[in-house]
Amino acid sequence: MTKSSASKWRRLLLDSSVLRLALGLFLIWGIISGQSLAGWLTQSGRVADDIPRQGPVNVVVALDFEPERFHNEQLGSYGVFSGRDGDIKRFRLRNVSQKNLEALSQLVWISRIELLK
């Protein structure tokens, strides 16, 4: 490849819509997968150390904000909702499987998952 053909390709990529398309696709990918990627990267900080790592568990899920109906319904899909734990921001979930516990810990809007005592 000659120097002039290399510069022609570079100019074509930088000056054309190909670069803008690639940046746009990367931005869309970041918006779609960014929240789940952030949840996956930070999941270990949400789960208390005393939660058993086998079998179904009973947990308390803590939020940092006032929950809305969406949050109540979402949390109910991971275990049996059994009321609040003293505060409107703390949910009791019973019979949460290990698979659901891992999925629950990847939600970025959850601040802490503790063992129900």
TORLUMTOR-303473 format. One record per atom (N, C-alpha, C): residue in one letter; x, y, z. Coordinates in steps of 0.02 Angstrom, whole numbers, plus 32768, in hexadecimal, padded with zeros to 4 digits. Atoms other than C-alpha are relative to their C-alpha. Layout:
AXYZ
...
END
This chain:
M802A7FC68000
M800080008000
M802D803E8000
T7FD67FC48004
T804A80A67FCF
T7FE880348032
K800F7FCB7FD0
K804E8140803A
K7FC280277FEC
S803A7FD98017
S7FCF819A7FCE
S7FBF7FD98009
S803E80277FF7
S7F52810B7FD5
S7FEE7FFA804A
A800E80027FB8
A7F6581008092
A7FE080418017
S801D7FC07FED
S7F4181B980A4
S7FBA80087FE2
K80427FFD801E
K7EAE81A6802D
K7FCD7FDA802C
W802C80267FD4
W7E628120809E
W7FF480258042
R80077FDB7FC1
R7E838187813A
R7FD1803B7FF6
R802A7FC7800F
R7E32821F80EB
R7FB77FE97FF4
L8043801A800D
L7D9F81B680B0
L7FDC7FEE8041
L801E80137FC0
L7D818171815F
L7FF1803C802D
L80097FC67FD4
L7D96821681BA
L7FCF80337FE4
D802A7FCD801E
D7D398283813F
D7FBB7FE77FED
S8040801B8017
S7CAA820F8117
S7FD07FF4803A
S8033800F7FCE
S7C0E81DE8172
S800D7FBD8023
V7FF080407FE0
V7C5C8135819E
V8014800A8049
L7FEB7FF37FBB
L7CAF817E8238
L7FC58018802A
R803A7FE97FDB
R7C1181D8826C
R7FCF7FC7800E
L802B803A7FF6
L7BAD81398255
L801C7FD38037
A7FE1802A7FCC
A7C2980D582BE
A7FFA80208045
L80087FDE7FBF
L7C2581588348
L7FB77FFF8017
G804780037FEE
G7B67815B8343
G7FEC7FBB8019
L800F80457FEA
L7B5D809D8350
L801F7FF28044
F7FDF80097FBF
F7BD9809F83E1
F7FD980248036
L80287FDB7FD0
L7B7081238439
L7FBF7FDC8010
I803E80277FF6
I7AD080BE8421
I800F7FC2802A
W7FED803B7FD9
W7B2880228463
W800D80138048
G7FF17FEA7FBC
G7B65808484FB
G7FC180118027
I803F7FF07FDF
I7AB680C38521
I7FDA7FC18011
I8027803E7FF5
I7A6780178510
I80207FD48035
S7FE080307FD2
S7AE87FB1856F
S80258021803A
G7FDA7FDE7FCC
G7B34803585E0
G7FE77FF28047
Q801C800B7FBE
Q7ABE801B8672
Q800E7FB98018
S7FF380457FEB
S7AD07F5E8674
S804B7FF58009
L7FB780067FF7
L7B8D7F6D865F
L8015801F8042
A7FF17FE07FC0
A7B967FE586F2
A7FE87FD5803A
G801A802D7FCB
G7B2A7F6F875A
G802C7FC38009
W7FD5803B7FFC
W7B987EDB8730
W804380118020
L7FBF7FEC7FE4
L7C377F3A875D
L7FFC8010804A
T80067FEA7FBA
T7BF47F758805
T7FD67FD1802B
Q802E802C7FDB
Q7B8A7EE0883C
Q801C7FE68042
S7FE4801C7FC2
S7C037E9F88C1
S7FF98030803B
G80077FD07FCA
G7BF17F3F8926
G7FBA8006801B
R80457FFB7FEA
R7B357F2C8936
R7FEB7FC7802E
V8016803B7FDB
V7B287E7E8983
V80277FFB8041
A7FE080097FBF
A7B4B7E688A3D
A80267FBE8003
D7FD5803B7FFC
D7BD17DEA8A6B
D7FDF7FC58023
D801E80367FD9
D7B617D858ADF
D7FC87FDB7FDB
I803480238026
I7AE77D4E8A56
I801C7FBD7FE8
P7FE980428017
P7AF67C928A35
P80047FFD7FB4
R7FF480048048
R7B367C668988
R7FE37FC17FE1
Q80238039801C
Q7AC97BCC8970
Q7FBA7FFC801B
G804680057FEC
G7A107BAC8975
G7FDC80428000
P80277FC27FFD
P79827C29897C
P800C80258041
V7FF37FD67FC5
V79987CBA89F5
V7FC980348008
N802E7FC97FF0
N792D7D3F8A49
N802B803E8009
V7FD57FC57FFF
V79737DED8A2E
V7FD78040800A
V801B7FBC7FFD
V79537EA58A4D
V802580287FCB
V7FE47FD78035
V796E7F1589B6
V7FF780498013
A80027FB97FEE
A799A7FCA89DE
A800B802C7FC3
L7FFA7FCF8036
L7984805C8967
L80158043801E
D7FEB7FBD7FEA
D79CA810D8972
D7FCC80367FEF
F80327FD08017
F792B815F8931
F7FBA7FE68010
E804680147FF6
E786E815C8943
E7FEB7FD47FC5
P8012802D8038
P783480C588DD
P7FBC80127FE2
E803F7FF88023
E77AA80CF885D
E7FE37FBB7FF1
R80218040800F
R773380498820
R802D7FD27FD7
F7FD28027802A
F77B28010879E
F80317FD9802A
H7FCE80207FD6
H78327FE88824
H7FE17FC78029
N802380357FDB
N77B47F86888C
N7FF47FC37FD4
E800F8037802E
E77827F1D87F6
E80407FDC7FEB
Q7FC0801F8014
Q78367F0087C0
Q801B7FD48038
L7FE580277FC8
L786D7EC6886D
L7FD67FC2800D
G802B80397FF7
G77D77E528879
G800E7FC77FCF
S7FF180348031
S78147DF487E0
S803E7FD78013
Y7FC480247FEB
Y78B37DBC883B
Y7FF57FD3803D
G801080277FC6
G78617D7288D5
G7FBA80118017
V80427FF37FE5
V77C47D73893F
V8003803F802A
F80027FC17FDA
F77A17E248979
F7FDB7FF58041
S8020800B7FBF
S777B7E1E8A33
S7FFF803F802B
G80087FC27FDB
G776B7ED48A63
G803F802A8003
R7FC87FD17FF6
R77DC7F618A99
R80257FEE8040
D7FD8800E7FC5
D78667F568B18
D800C80418027
G7FFA7FC57FD6
G78437FEE8B85
G800080427FDB
D7FFC7FC28027
D785B806F8AFB
D7FE47FF37FBB
I801C80088043
I7809808D8A54
I80357FEE7FCC
K7FC9800D802E
K78B4807A8A02
K801E7FBB8009
R7FE480427FF1
R78D27FCA8A47
R7FCA7FCB7FF4
F802F80348014
F787B7F3289F9
F80177FBC801B
R7FF280457FEE
R78717E828A3F
R7FEE7FD37FC5
L800C80328034
L78827DF989BC
L80117FBC801C
R7FF580447FE7
R78707D4289EA
R80087FD17FC5
N7FF780368031
N78A57CA7898D
N802180187FBF
V7FDA7FE6803A
V79207D008919
V80347FCC7FED
S7FCF80318017
S79827C8188B2
S804480207FF7
Q7FBC7FE5800A
Q7A3D7C94889C
Q800680237FBC
K7FFF7FE18042
K7A227CBB87E4
K7FDE80458003
N80237FC07FF9
N79A57D448811
N80268030802D
L7FD77FD57FD5
L7A187D84889A
L803880217FD7
E7FCC7FE3802B
E7AA27D9C881A
E7FE380347FD1
A80217FCF802C
A7A2A7DF287A1
A7FEB803E8026
L80157FC87FD5
L79E87E5F882E
L803C802D8011
S7FC57FD97FED
S7A987E94885E
S801C80287FC5
Q7FE87FDB803A
Q7AB77ED287AD
Q7FD5803C7FEE
L802A7FC5800C
L7A2C7F5487B3
L8021803D8021
V7FDB7FC77FE6
V7A827FFC87C5
V7FD8802B8030
W80297FD67FD5
W79EF804C881F
W7FF77FE28046
I8001801E7FBD
I7A027FD688B4
I804080138023
S7FC47FEB7FDC
S7A7880158939
S801E7FC8802B
R7FE680347FD3
R7A867F7D89AC
R7FD07FC58003
I8027803D7FF6
I7A4A7EC989BF
I801B7FDF803F
E7FEC801B7FBF
E7A4D7E868A71
E7FD87FC28010
L8023803B7FEA
L7A1B7DE48AC4
L7FC68014802D
L803A7FF27FD6
L796C7DE98B10
L80087FDA8041
K7FF6801F7FBE
K797C7DC78BCA
K7FBF7FF28021
END
